Amino acid sequence: MSGVSFVVPVLNGRRYLRRVLSAISREARGRTAEIIVVDDGSTDGSRRIAESFRLKAEATRFESSSRGFRLQAEVRIIDGPRRGAAAAMNAGILEASHSLICQVDQDVVVRPEWLDMLLRALDDPAVAAAQGRYVVPTSARFWSRMAGRDLDLRYARLPERTDHVCTGNTAYRASALHQVGLFDETLGYGYDNDLSYRLVGRGYGLAFCRDATAEHFWRNSFAGYCAQQFGVGYGRLDVVRIHPHRATGDAVSRSIMMLHGPLTLAALAMALLSFVAVPFGIAGAVVIGLLAAERALAGIRAWRLTGDRATLLFPIAHMLRDLVWAWAILVWLARRLIRIERDPAHSMRRPRTTAPSAAANARVLVLVPAYNEAANLPRVVADLRAGFPDARVLIINDASTDATADILPALGVEWLTLPQRLGVGGALRAGVRWSRRHGFQIVARVDGDGQHRARDLARLLKPIVAGQADAVAGSRFLRGTHRATARRMTQRLLAVCLSAIARQRITDPTSGLWIFGPRAAQLLGDCHPGGYPEPEIHLLLARHGLVVREVAVHARERLAGRTTLTPARAAVAFARTAFAFIALTLRPDRVPRQ
């Protein structure tokens, strides 16, 4: 039986959080499972509730293990990146230990056997995600019922195989999530639509499990309803911009629903034009009448389905919804016209909170390229754990011929083994692309020879998280204290040439200690230089207008083995750099989106 990781993103969710976690714990009982609570900056005491639940779970686990059986899942609480719900979910996914990941929102209480039903759907290896069905709680008030009953009606005609699963009530296959690159962190409302469409595009199936039910506590107030509908309308436009063929909707939100916002906006425009010509006003009134009639019929169908007479007020409540959607369209268009970049807060607003330090928010992957470094890697990994403990580590074994491949499983980090040697540049390109697939935006590079100290990475990280640089290199020569050798003279000549070409001071053109911010990592994932790449990286980043800084570091002698960068190879690197300058000048820009 596969293990299950439950991820619960939380932002000021204290009202229902204890019930949510208790219901999850019940579903996880007797399984190999963990509950990961991602606290994304709550200020209402949510974290205290989660901590209290964790302590209680720990006590129960200890008692049950002493009796020889397991009753309680492990509970962990991690800090979210405070960049929106999608980023919080990605943080939880990257922490997950198991092959199946369930997302349960902070206002969703799953009912008994919810998990069993979803896991049965995932027995089919072609299915990447399975969603349960939301039900309206008996305590729901009017505005909550307007949202919930409309969804009841749409779920009534949803087939078992669908093209959209909603987050908050869903089990995912972790391998599929990583294959499509996790959730898009630039999206607010609609990030679940986007992920569903990408999964379907990769050939996966999505399942709707009608009998796997969960209570969804929608917003009860008038203001909350309007805010939520604005987010839905705005987020849908962001998704359609990414997936234009979805302008006609999907199995959950069909074409008629997708038309309500644009048609309401058109009717309002016609009403304004009625001052010029009366027929425009008549046409606008006809459009509004047709939309109201469609909602009246929907309300009658929902009443027959649920027995809730409040649904007969759909025409009034949903006319308000349509007006909010029309306003969302105008705001979205205005932001596009003045070229404001997409931000999850545009559709899913966050409460004002005091942000943690940038360094605390930064999730860093450290890449360690290694060729025949079996003698050095254990000490390099130990140094990273001690000097830069919050980062994840990926060793790229560049087809080593020594015992490197044998020792990797015992190091406690992740690794890639390349089938043939690609050189430092090729190994790093593979690592940067791995980081992109796994949702890392900040990537560090540390050579596997042990010359660089892990504690220096924290100083390199500061300009990145402060927004002062796109990439930072550790320079061994910034203070000018190294003795003159043939190798050093070659490096100095290369540094002088690079400085002139890049129009910025470069003192260490072959540094093996770097940190790349989001724009630099995206660029290098597309076109990382091969061979000995460090000089070409300087050129590539400068050519695309990215800001590079150097920070002084003190390097040690290589722990064991011999360097592969001989003076002759340094001269080859110089020649490659000259050629790269010509090639990069002719190559079109590939500046990453900010």
Phi, psi and omega in degrees: 000128182289146175285159184231132173251122175265126178248124182239099176286131187231128171219102181054056182245029187298334187301319184242000192299318181297319178294321180299311183292322179297319179294320178296316181300321178297317181292328183278346187302132179084000181248165167280105189209161174216151176242120181250111177266120180259101180278110188263037176102031182296145178237006186254013181092007180301320182295323178298320178297316180296319179296318178298318179295320180298315181297319178295320179295320179298317179298318180294319179297318180297316181295317182291322180293327178293338179264000174090014176217165187243126182244339194229137176286154174290140179243127177235147178237125179236159177277133176278163182282353179060041177239016180117170185295322181296317179294322177297318178297316179300320178300318178293320180297318181291339177271347187292143183260346190246167187278346177241135184234124177254127171262127175231120182286164184291350179241026181236122179250110183285147181265164182306141179072009177304312183293318181304317182292321179292321181292328176297321178295326181279358172297335175282114184296344179279349181267125181265336184206145178226129183248142173274185182250131175285142172235153182276125178297152180294338181275358185296138177266187194304306187291327175294320179292326178299320178287315184291320182290327175298319178292323175306316182294319180289323179292333183298332181250012181278127181285169179293328175253122189231179177243012179204124171242137180278141173286168179097349188202039196219147172251133182241151169276120187301321182298323179291320178300314181292327181295323181267002174090023178062194183283149176281112186284356176272354183258145170262248172301137180103356180293335176287321175302311182302314180296318179301315182295323179289323177296315178298320179297333177274004177093006179280155172263153177237137186244143173247119182255098187297328185271354176271092190258155179209139178280128179249119181268086180295165178294132187269338187271161176299314180297320179295320178298314181296318180297318180294318180292326175299315179298318179297313181295319181290314181298327179298324179293320176300319181292318180294327177297324178282323182237077185303329181290352178265013178298337179268004174096195181214193185293333180272313179249100188275177189303317183297323177293319180297334183278342188300313181297306179301319181292324176295318178296319178296320180296321177295321177296320178296323179298321177293322181287348180297339176290340177269315180212126184302323181305329177299316179297321178296316180298319179297319179296322178297317180299313179298320179297318179295319178296319179295321179295319178299320180288328177295316177296320178297320179297321178294316179297320179294324177297314179295327182285317190251341184076010181265111182291343179300336181294342177294346177267011176310315183303322181284308183298319184279342170294319174298315178304315181296323177296319177295319177297320178298319178296321178298321178298316180297316180296317180298314180297320180298318180292326178291321182296323180263011170061046172277127183293152181298137182218134181301333180290345178295326181248339182232082188293145180253146174293155178290122178225161175279118184287146175288173179299151181300322181297326179291332181279337190285123175258117191242137170253127178261120177266132179237095176289135186220126171231112182055053180243031182302326182285338186258329190301318179303320180286327177296315180295318179298321179293321178295320179295324182278320187265341181213063195290338185277353183271154170267153186238135175233118176266129177255106180278110187273061178055047181298151179254000177263210184270016182305311182298328182287327185272345185303315182299335183272355185277344178077022178232175179271155182209158170237140173243118181278139184290336176216157186289129179249351186086170183302316182297315179294321178296317179292324177300317178298320180292319180294322178292324174299318181297322180294317180296333183257015169081014178274134178256340179242127186232130175253157177230125177230127179295154183274009183268356177081009181288330185261147180269132182297328182295340177291338182298326179298323179288324177292330184288330187303312179297332179292307185287340176277357180075019182266348182205153174268336179208146179226131179249141173277122183256125176279347189242006184298329180270356174065037185255000184277145180285155182282126173223170179299319180294319180294323179295321177296317179296321181294318178298318178297321180295320180297314180296316179297319180299319180293319182289315184278349180060039172205154185287127176234122182253337182231086186285349182240028181298139176258016180233113183220157163227130181248128175283183186303315183292318180293319180295322179295316179297314183291332175295332179275322189211056177289131179297153176266192178060224173268099198273348193303311179298321181291330176299316177304315181294315183299314181294318179294321181299329182261013173075018179275147184271125180241134177237156172247144176235132183294132176226160178248118183265150176264170171289151177308135183294317180202163178079190182233146177290149176268354182264085177278167177304323179295317180290330174296323177294321176298319178298324177297315180295319177298322180296318178298317179293321180298324179299317179294315182295318181292329178295324181275340183284138177295151180298147173227057184290125179295148176295137180278000000 
